[in-house]
C-alpha cells in the first residue's frame, strides 16, 4: 500500500507519487524531487489550480511552519513549463 498525503492546495488526499514535495530553504520554496530533503515538507498536485489555491490560502507558510514570506518563483516556473518533467517532457 502506497503512502497517502494531502495536497495543500485542494486538500484532496492522493498517493505520494502523484504529488510534489515542497520544502523551504532560506525563504525559497524548492521542489524536493526525491522527497529526501531534511525538514518539513508540503505536498502539492503539480497543477496551476492547486498552486493558486495554496497561495490564496497561504498554505505553504502554515504547512512548513515559517513566518517569513516565501519566494514561490521556482515552483511557479516549473508548473508553467519552464522546468523539467512537465507534461511528459524530458
Secondary structure by P-SEA (a helix, b strand, c coil): cbbbbbbcccccccccccbbbbbbcccbbbbccccccccbbbbbcccaaaaaaaaaaaaaaaaacccccccaaaaaaaaacccccccccc
